[in-house]
Structures are given as structure tokens and as C-alpha cells.
Amino acid sequence: MSLNMGQAAIAGTAVAFTIPPGACSITVYSAAGTTLYLGTSNRLTASNGYAVSTSPTTFKAFNSSAGATVWGLNTAATTLAVNYIVSSEA
């Protein structure tokens, strides 16, 4: 089992974290509310991204998942943090 926990500082559009290939569980949250969005493209916008909640939200990836780089978009004037936990089987 592998556990990757962290906090990514997002200013504008930036890489937040990476999801490994295969089955895993991803939990994200931010104290900033809905001014922070996540997605798998660097062409992320507020309309095509996931609005990060202040409550932890979990997503599951299946065995056939190819993995992905998760990008963050910050629409606020200051740098905001997104907290993440990626739990996978080694």
C-alpha cells in the first residue's frame, strides 16, 4: 500500500498532484471553498473543472485506470492550497 499526502499551493493554473495508474482512492479538500478547481488538463476553467469543497471528497480509480496529472486552477487573487491524499496498492 502506498500513501501520498500533501498540500499544493495553486496560483493561476499549476500541477497539483499525480494519480498513479491502477486502483487508488483520492481525497481532496481546501479551506478556500469554490475558488479552486481541479481537472486533468492544463486548459482548466471554472466551467470544466471540479470545484474543490471545504469538506474532504473522495474519488475512486479502478484497476484499468491509466493514471493522470491533476491540475489546479485558482480564481482568487492570492495563492490557495489544496490538500490531497492518494492511497493505492503497491
C-alpha positions in Angstrom: 0.0 0.0 0.0 1.2 3.5 -0.9 0.0 6.7 0.8 0.9 10.1 -0.7 -0.3 13.1 1.3 0.4 16.7 0.6 -0.7 20.2 0.1 -0.2 22.0 -3.3 0.0 25.8 -3.5 -2.0 26.9 -6.5 -1.6 30.3 -8.1 -3.2 30.6 -11.5 -3.0 27.2 -13.2 -0.5 24.7 -11.9 0.1 21.0 -11.4 -1.4 19.9 -8.1 -0.5 16.2 -7.8 -0.3 13.0 -9.8 -2.6 10.0 -9.6 -0.8 6.7 -10.2 -2.0 4.0 -12.7 -4.2 1.3 -11.2 -6.7 1.2 -8.4 -6.5 4.0 -5.9 -8.5 6.4 -3.7 -8.1 10.2 -4.0 -9.3 12.6 -1.3 -9.2 16.4 -1.8 -10.3 19.4 0.1 -9.4 23.1 0.6 -10.2 25.7 3.2 -10.7 28.2 0.4 -14.0 26.8 -0.9 -15.1 27.0 -4.5 -12.5 29.4 -5.9 -10.2 26.4 -6.5 -10.8 23.9 -9.3 -9.2 20.6 -10.3 -9.0 18.8 -13.6 -6.8 16.6 -15.8 -5.9 19.3 -18.4 -3.8 22.4 -18.3 -6.7 24.1 -20.1 -8.7 24.0 -16.9 -11.6 26.6 -16.4 -14.2 27.2 -13.8 -16.8 25.7 -16.0 -15.0 22.4 -16.9 -13.2 21.8 -13.5 -14.2 20.2 -10.3 -14.9 22.9 -7.6 -12.9 21.8 -4.5 -15.1 21.6 -1.4 -14.1 22.6 2.1 -15.2 19.1 3.2 -13.0 16.1 2.2 -14.3 14.5 -1.0 -13.1 11.0 -2.2 -12.9 9.6 -5.7 -12.0 6.1 -6.7 -9.9 5.0 -9.7 -10.2 1.4 -10.9 -7.6 -1.3 -11.9 -7.7 -0.2 -15.5 -7.0 3.5 -14.7 -4.1 4.9 -16.6 -3.2 7.5 -14.0 -3.2 11.3 -14.5 -1.7 14.6 -13.7 -4.2 16.7 -11.7 -4.1 20.4 -12.5 -5.4 23.1 -10.2 -6.9 26.5 -11.2 -7.1 29.3 -8.6 -9.5 32.1 -9.5 -8.7 34.1 -6.4 -6.1 36.9 -6.2 -3.9 35.1 -3.7 -2.2 31.7 -3.7 -4.5 29.0 -2.3 -3.8 25.5 -1.0 -5.4 22.2 -2.0 -4.9 19.3 0.4 -4.8 15.7 -1.1 -4.4 12.1 -0.1 -3.7 9.4 -2.7 -3.9 5.9 -1.4 -3.0 3.0 -3.7 -1.9 -0.6 -3.6 1.7 -1.2 -4.5 
